[in-house]
Amino acid sequence: MHRARAAFLVFSLASTLTAQQTAGVIAGFTTQSSPAEVNWEQHFKSMPDPQRMRANMERLSAHPHHVGSAYDKENAEWILAQYKQWGWDAHIAEFQVLFPTPKLRLLEMVAPSKFTAKLEEPAIAVDPTTKQKDEQLPTYNAYSPDGDVTAPLVYVNYGLVADYEELARHGVSVKGAIVIARYGQSWRGIKPKLAAEHGAIGCIIYSDPADDGYTQQLPFPKGPMRPAEGAQRGSVLDAPLYPGDPLTPGVAATKEAKRLKLEDAHSLAKIPVLPISY
């Protein structure tokens, strides 16, 4: 694991929420002042320019921009320039956070037949960014520990407390096993945490089409849902324990911050975790 520099913009923003209209009067306004409020809200709704929004989103997402990447820094500097142009008092604050990236990923079924997973999302012709393989992060779960485990596989549904209780009622134990859980119903970091607490030695998390695929709407590129070979990346920190940089609990991860040793960072996953597609 290594530390990566993260750039964040700090700025002030005031926003208003559109109130619900009832019988021509908006909650919080009088009969006399409601029409003026409606006019102002309609004015503000008409201001965003869809074409400008599309151009900005295409610019920001033109390359992978995960923490510590070159394009992440470029995006931060571009956004800062925009805010300053609009008169905002904005600046970039730098934090040095623990950001692990994998050197080796391997997932194999060894019996009853052998199968080796590709662990790679294919490029899609309509989206040129899917071809930027050298810039992309691989499919992995950040803050998974290193590990090399071989064991029977046990399906644990969403990997929640109720799922382990149901398995126990049927006499099924995950002790010494690798569990496979589907994404959803909880923070992904809870899945390896509960698996480890029940004695599992590894955790696979997959995106089930029942929750995140063709059963909901058409998959990308024809629709918004996850395609067949798409895998959900993301952190598996024990975020409910404490969020943010695992080595600086409770304080900002500045250069001067006192850091825990890796073995003392209790929010890190305890067993190796890997995401896969369905």
C-alpha positions in Angstrom: 0.0 0.0 0.0 1.1 3.6 -0.6 -0.1 7.1 0.1 -1.6 9.1 -2.7 -2.2 12.8 -2.8 -5.8 13.8 -3.0 -6.9 17.3 -4.2 -10.2 18.6 -2.9 -11.9 21.9 -3.6 -13.1 23.9 -0.6 -15.8 26.5 -1.2 -18.9 28.0 0.2 -22.4 27.3 -1.3 -25.8 28.4 -0.4 -28.8 26.6 -1.9 -32.6 26.7 -1.7 -35.1 23.9 -1.8 -38.2 24.3 -3.9 -41.2 24.2 -1.6 -44.3 22.2 -2.3 -47.3 24.2 -3.6 -50.7 23.6 -2.1 -53.7 25.4 -3.4 -51.6 28.1 -5.0 -49.8 29.0 -1.7 -46.2 27.8 -1.1 -45.5 26.6 2.5 -43.6 29.4 4.2 -45.0 32.1 2.0 -48.2 34.2 2.0 -50.8 34.4 -0.6 -49.3 37.7 -1.7 -45.7 36.5 -1.8 -46.2 33.1 -3.3 -46.5 34.2 -7.0 -43.2 36.1 -6.8 -41.5 33.0 -5.3 -42.9 30.8 -8.1 -41.5 33.2 -10.7 -38.1 33.1 -9.0 -38.1 29.3 -8.9 -39.1 29.1 -12.5 -36.3 31.5 -13.4 -33.7 29.5 -11.6 -34.9 26.3 -13.2 -34.5 27.8 -16.6 -30.9 29.0 -16.0 -29.0 25.7 -16.3 -27.8 25.1 -19.9 -28.0 21.4 -20.8 -25.4 21.7 -23.5 -23.0 23.4 -21.2 -23.7 20.8 -18.5 -23.0 18.0 -21.1 -19.7 19.7 -22.2 -18.6 20.0 -18.6 -19.3 16.4 -17.8 -17.6 15.2 -20.9 -14.6 17.3 -20.0 -14.5 16.0 -16.4 -14.9 12.4 -17.3 -12.7 12.3 -20.4 -10.1 10.2 -18.5 -10.1 8.1 -15.3 -9.7 10.5 -12.4 -9.4 8.4 -9.3 -7.5 9.8 -6.3 -3.9 10.5 -7.0 -4.2 10.3 -10.8 -2.9 13.0 -13.1 -6.4 13.8 -14.5 -7.8 14.1 -11.0 -5.3 16.9 -10.3 -6.1 18.4 -13.7 -9.8 18.3 -13.0 -9.3 20.0 -9.6 -7.3 22.8 -11.1 -9.8 23.3 -13.9 -12.7 23.5 -11.4 -10.7 25.9 -9.3 -10.2 28.1 -12.3 -14.0 28.1 -13.0 -14.9 29.0 -9.4 -12.4 31.9 -9.4 -13.7 33.1 -12.7 -17.2 33.2 -11.1 -15.9 35.2 -8.2 -15.8 32.4 -5.6 -13.2 32.4 -2.8 -11.9 28.9 -3.5 -8.6 27.0 -3.1 -7.2 23.5 -3.3 -6.5 21.7 0.0 -4.1 18.7 -0.2 -4.4 15.5 1.9 -2.1 12.5 1.9 -4.2 9.4 2.3 -3.6 5.6 2.2 -4.6 4.4 -1.2 -3.8 0.8 -2.1 -3.7 -0.5 -5.6 -3.3 -4.2 -6.5 -0.2 -5.7 -8.2 -1.7 -9.1 -8.8 -5.3 -10.3 -9.0 -6.3 -13.9 -9.6 -9.5 -15.8 -9.2 -9.8 -19.5 -10.2 -12.2 -22.3 -9.7 -10.1 -25.4 -9.2 -12.9 -28.1 -8.9 -14.9 -29.8 -10.2 -13.5 -28.1 -13.4 -11.0 -25.4 -13.7 -12.0 -21.8 -14.7 -9.9 -18.7 -14.5 -11.8 -15.4 -14.4 -10.6 -12.6 -16.8 -11.2 -9.9 -14.2 -11.3 -7.3 -16.9 -14.1 -5.2 -18.4 -14.2 -5.2 -22.2 -14.0 -1.9 -24.1 -17.3 -0.7 -25.6 -17.2 1.0 -29.0 -19.6 3.8 -28.1 -17.6 4.9 -25.0 -14.0 5.7 -25.9 -13.0 6.0 -22.3 -13.4 2.2 -21.9 -10.3 1.8 -24.0 -8.1 3.7 -21.7 -6.8 0.6 -20.0 -3.4 2.1 -19.0 -5.1 4.8 -17.0 -7.9 2.8 -15.5 -7.9 1.2 -12.1 -8.4 -2.5 -12.3 -11.5 -4.1 -10.9 -10.7 -4.4 -7.2 -11.9 -3.4 -3.7 -9.7 -0.8 -2.1 -8.4 -1.6 1.4 -8.6 -5.4 0.9 -5.6 -7.0 2.5 -3.2 -9.2 0.5 -4.0 -12.8 0.6 -3.8 -16.2 -1.3 -6.6 -18.5 -0.2 -8.1 -21.7 -1.5 -11.3 -23.0 0.1 -14.8 -24.2 -0.6 -17.2 -21.5 -1.8 -20.4 -20.6 0.1 -23.1 -18.3 -1.2 -24.3 -15.9 1.5 -26.9 -13.9 -0.4 -26.3 -10.2 0.5 -23.9 -11.2 3.3 -26.1 -9.6 6.1 -26.6 -10.7 9.7 -30.0 -12.2 8.7 -28.3 -14.2 5.9 -25.9 -15.8 8.3 -28.7 -16.6 10.7 -30.6 -18.3 7.9 -27.5 -20.3 6.9 -27.1 -21.4 10.6 -30.7 -22.6 10.7 -29.8 -24.9 7.8 -26.6 -26.1 9.4 -24.3 -24.2 7.0 -21.1 -22.8 8.3 -18.7 -20.5 6.4 -15.8 -21.2 8.7 -12.7 -21.8 6.6 -14.6 -21.0 3.4 -14.6 -18.3 0.8 -18.0 -16.5 0.7 -19.6 -15.1 -2.4 -22.1 -12.3 -1.7 -24.1 -10.0 -4.0 -23.8 -6.2 -3.9 -26.7 -4.4 -2.3 -28.8 -4.0 0.9 -25.7 -2.8 2.9 -22.4 -0.9 2.7 -20.0 -3.2 0.8 -17.5 -3.1 3.6 -19.9 -4.8 5.9 -19.9 -8.0 3.7 -16.2 -9.0 4.3 -16.5 -7.8 7.9 -19.3 -10.1 8.7 -17.7 -12.9 6.7 -14.5 -12.7 8.7 -16.5 -12.6 12.0 -18.1 -15.9 10.9 -14.7 -17.5 10.2 -14.5 -17.0 6.4 -11.1 -16.6 4.9 -12.0 -14.7 1.7 -14.9 -12.8 0.1 -16.1 -12.3 -3.4 -18.7 -9.7 -4.2 -20.6 -9.8 -7.4 -23.1 -7.5 -9.1 -26.4 -9.4 -9.5 -28.6 -8.5 -12.5 -31.6 -8.7 -10.2 -30.4 -5.6 -8.4 -28.0 -3.9 -10.9 -28.6 -5.2 -14.4 -31.0 -6.3 -17.1 -34.0 -7.0 -14.8 -34.2 -3.4 -13.9 -33.6 -1.6 -17.2 -31.5 -2.2 -20.3 -27.7 -2.5 -19.6 -25.2 0.0 -20.9 -24.8 1.0 -23.7 -28.5 0.6 -24.6 -29.6 1.7 -21.1 -28.2 2.8 -17.7 -27.7 -0.5 -16.0 -24.5 -2.4 -15.4 -23.5 -4.7 -18.4 -22.8 -8.4 -18.0 -19.1 -8.0 -17.6 -19.2 -4.9 -15.5 -17.8 -5.0 -11.9 -18.4 -2.5 -9.1 -15.2 -1.1 -7.7 -15.1 0.6 -4.3 -13.7 0.7 -0.8 -14.4 -2.1 1.7 -13.3 -0.1 4.7 -15.3 -0.6 7.9 -16.8 2.9 7.4 -19.3 2.7 10.3 -16.3 2.2 12.6 -14.8 5.4 11.3 -14.8 6.9 7.7 -12.0 8.5 5.8 -8.3 7.7 5.7 -7.8 4.5 7.8 -4.4 5.7 9.2 -5.7 9.0 10.6 -9.0 8.3 12.4 -10.7 11.4 13.6 -8.4 13.9 12.0 -7.6 15.2 8.5 -4.9 13.3 6.6 -2.5 16.2 6.3 1.2 15.8 5.8 1.8 16.5 9.5 -0.9 14.2 10.8 0.1 11.4 13.2 -0.5 8.0 11.5 -1.3 4.6 12.7 0.7 1.6 11.8 -0.9 -0.5 9.1 -1.6 -3.4 11.5 -3.3 -1.0 13.9 -5.8 0.4 11.4 -8.9 -1.3 12.5 -11.1 -0.1 9.7 -9.2 -2.1 7.1 -10.8 -5.4 5.8 -9.5 -8.5 7.6 -9.8 -11.0 4.7 -9.0 -10.6 1.0 -11.9 -9.2 -1.1 -12.5 -9.1 -4.8 -15.4 -7.8 -6.9 -16.6 -9.6 -10.0 -19.2 -9.3 -12.6 -22.1 -11.7 -12.9 
